[in-house]
Amino acid sequence: MSEGHGETINVTLKVWRQDGPDATGRFEVHHQAISTDASFLEMLDVLNEQLNEAGLEPVAFESDCREGICGTCGVMINGRAHGPQRATATCQLHMREFRDGDEIVIEPFRAAGFPVVRDLAVDRSPLDRIIEAGGFISVNTGAAAEANLTPVPKEAADQAFDAAACIGCGACVAACPNSAAQLFTSAKVGHLGLLPQGQAERWSRTESMVEAMEEFFGSCTNHGECSEACPKEISLDFIALMNRDYMKAKIRNRSLAGQH
């Protein structure tokens, strides 16, 4: 039997269950028949329907748009952030990537900066703290100006667009052996710092965001796992750009402080 046009496969799920941040976690094993047309999160939906019908607690996991653009979803699947398919968020991963009889281990993102809330859901608010530290432009420009009045070089526009593709899912942190957030932070620093409108606060923004990042996450040692796990394939080049700007920011900001 099959659902829709897909083949039905039988998989064994080892799902991480944890009742709360301070509770001891454990794996639960479930056997699931599912269509290869189903997405990974639809498979978890089916599992939760079965648990509800049995009077058991459903598995907590995060999702929202399910279109790969909001960054809400994200779990470790067989040890890989977002699973086996490159450049694909968990919500857009389909069961056709697995074979009949496969065992699938599903865990939350593992990082000290992402404490487990329940089951597969983690607290990723430290990423918000980084944004709050300087991920905005506060120049008072008055009424909105005609967009074409501020020329943006194509190279800068292209780079900024690439950086802005970051959805803030946290896969880079989960994949990094050091639980570093340099790829996320550099993308957010980069997409503002590369544009003319972002220059007024470029140096203070860079310093503030990097130092906020260091409060919660480890240091980058260039393993490159972050870019490999990123569903939007953010380049490691942005980390190099951020590190360069951070060094310049420390010099410029100290110089400005000495003038007052």
C-alpha positions in Angstrom: 0.0 0.0 0.0 1.1 3.5 -0.6 0.0 7.0 0.2 -0.3 9.4 -2.8 2.1 8.3 -5.5 5.0 7.5 -3.3 6.3 4.2 -2.2 5.6 3.2 1.4 8.7 2.4 3.4 9.1 1.1 7.0 11.6 2.8 9.2 12.7 2.6 12.8 12.8 5.9 14.6 15.0 6.5 17.6 13.6 9.8 18.9 15.2 11.8 21.7 12.7 12.5 24.5 13.4 14.9 27.3 10.7 16.2 29.6 12.4 19.6 30.3 15.7 21.4 30.5 16.8 19.8 33.7 15.3 16.3 33.0 17.4 13.3 32.0 16.8 12.5 28.3 16.4 9.1 26.7 15.7 7.6 23.3 12.3 6.1 22.4 12.0 3.6 19.6 9.0 3.7 17.2 8.3 1.8 14.0 6.8 3.9 11.3 5.3 3.1 7.9 5.4 6.3 5.7 5.1 7.4 2.1 8.3 8.5 0.4 6.3 11.6 -0.7 6.0 12.7 2.9 8.3 15.3 4.3 10.3 14.6 7.4 8.1 16.8 9.5 5.0 15.2 8.1 6.4 11.9 9.2 6.8 13.3 12.8 3.2 14.6 12.5 2.0 11.1 11.7 4.0 9.7 14.7 2.4 12.4 17.0 -1.1 11.5 15.8 -0.4 7.9 16.7 1.0 8.8 20.1 -2.1 11.0 20.7 -4.4 8.2 19.8 -2.6 5.9 22.2 -2.9 8.5 25.0 0.8 9.2 25.0 2.7 12.5 25.0 3.5 13.7 21.4 7.1 14.6 20.5 7.8 18.3 20.8 9.6 19.8 17.8 9.7 23.2 16.2 8.3 24.3 12.8 6.5 27.2 11.2 6.5 28.0 7.5 7.7 24.6 6.4 9.1 26.2 3.3 12.7 26.4 4.2 12.8 30.1 4.8 11.9 30.9 8.5 14.7 28.9 10.3 12.3 27.6 12.9 12.9 23.9 12.2 16.0 22.0 12.8 17.0 18.6 14.3 20.0 16.3 14.1 19.2 13.4 11.8 21.6 10.5 12.0 24.2 12.9 13.5 23.8 15.6 10.8 22.1 18.9 11.2 19.0 19.0 9.0 19.7 15.5 7.7 21.5 13.8 4.8 20.4 16.2 1.9 22.7 19.1 1.3 21.3 22.7 1.3 18.0 21.5 2.7 16.2 22.5 5.9 14.6 19.7 7.9 11.1 20.8 6.8 12.0 20.3 3.2 13.7 17.0 3.6 11.5 14.2 2.2 11.4 10.5 3.2 12.5 9.5 -0.3 16.0 10.3 1.1 15.7 7.1 3.2 15.4 3.5 2.4 13.0 0.8 3.6 14.3 -0.7 6.8 16.5 2.3 7.7 17.0 3.3 11.4 16.8 7.0 11.8 18.2 8.7 14.9 16.5 12.0 15.7 18.0 14.4 18.2 17.8 18.1 19.1 20.6 20.4 18.1 23.4 19.7 20.5 25.2 22.9 21.7 25.7 24.5 25.1 24.2 27.7 23.7 21.0 25.8 22.7 19.6 24.3 25.9 16.9 21.7 25.3 13.4 23.0 26.1 11.6 19.7 25.5 12.3 16.7 23.3 13.6 18.0 20.0 12.9 21.7 20.7 15.8 23.9 21.9 16.1 27.5 23.1 17.9 29.4 20.3 17.3 32.8 21.8 21.1 33.5 22.1 21.0 34.1 18.4 18.4 36.8 19.0 20.8 38.3 21.6 23.4 38.7 18.9 20.9 40.4 16.6 19.8 42.7 19.4 23.5 43.7 20.0 23.7 45.5 16.7 21.9 43.8 13.9 20.0 46.9 12.7 20.5 50.3 11.1 19.4 53.2 13.2 20.3 56.1 11.0 17.5 58.7 11.1 16.8 59.3 7.4 13.4 61.0 7.8 10.9 60.1 5.1 11.7 57.2 2.8 13.9 58.2 0.0 13.7 56.9 -3.6 15.6 53.6 -3.6 17.6 54.5 -6.7 19.1 57.6 -5.0 21.6 55.4 -3.1 23.7 53.6 -5.7 24.8 50.1 -4.6 27.6 48.5 -6.4 26.5 45.2 -7.9 29.3 43.2 -6.2 28.2 44.6 -2.8 24.6 43.9 -3.5 25.3 40.4 -4.6 27.4 39.7 -1.5 24.8 41.3 0.8 22.1 39.2 -0.8 24.1 36.0 -0.3 24.6 36.9 3.4 20.9 37.8 3.9 20.0 34.3 2.8 20.8 33.1 6.3 17.6 31.9 8.0 19.0 31.8 11.5 18.2 28.1 12.0 21.3 27.4 14.1 22.5 24.4 12.1 26.0 26.0 11.9 26.2 26.0 15.7 24.9 22.4 16.0 27.4 21.1 13.3 30.5 22.9 14.7 32.7 20.8 17.1 33.2 24.0 19.1 29.5 25.1 19.0 30.6 28.3 17.4 28.2 30.8 15.8 30.6 32.6 13.6 28.8 31.7 10.4 25.5 33.0 11.6 27.0 36.2 13.1 29.1 36.9 10.1 26.1 36.6 7.8 24.1 39.1 9.9 27.1 41.4 10.2 27.9 41.1 6.5 24.5 41.8 4.9 24.3 45.1 6.7 28.0 46.1 6.6 28.3 45.5 2.9 25.6 48.0 1.9 26.0 51.8 1.9 23.2 52.3 4.3 24.9 50.2 6.9 28.2 52.1 7.0 27.4 54.6 9.7 27.4 51.9 12.4 29.6 49.3 10.7 32.4 49.3 13.3 30.3 49.5 16.4 27.9 46.9 15.0 30.6 44.5 14.3 32.2 44.8 17.7 28.9 44.6 19.6 27.7 41.5 17.7 30.9 39.6 17.9 31.2 40.2 21.6 27.6 39.2 22.2 28.3 36.0 20.3 31.3 35.2 22.5 29.1 35.2 25.6 27.2 32.2 24.4 29.2 30.2 21.8 32.6 28.7 21.2 35.4 29.9 19.0 35.9 29.2 15.3 38.8 27.0 14.4 37.9 26.7 10.7 36.6 23.1 10.6 34.1 24.2 7.9 31.3 22.0 9.2 29.1 25.1 9.6 29.0 25.9 5.9 28.5 22.2 5.0 25.4 22.0 7.3 24.0 25.4 6.3 20.7 24.9 4.4 21.5 28.1 2.5 25.2 27.3 1.9 26.5 30.5 3.5 30.1 30.9 2.5 33.0 30.7 5.0 34.3 33.9 3.3 31.8 35.9 5.5 33.7 34.7 8.6 36.9 36.1 7.2 35.2 39.4 6.4 33.8 39.6 9.9 37.2 38.8 11.5 38.8 41.5 9.4 36.1 44.1 10.3 36.3 43.1 14.0 40.1 43.8 14.1 39.5 47.2 12.3 36.6 48.0 14.6 38.7 47.5 17.8 41.3 49.9 16.4 38.7 52.5 15.1 36.5 52.4 18.2 39.4 52.9 20.6 40.7 55.8 18.4 37.2 57.4 18.6 37.0 56.8 22.4 40.4 58.6 22.8 39.1 61.7 21.0 36.4 62.3 23.7 
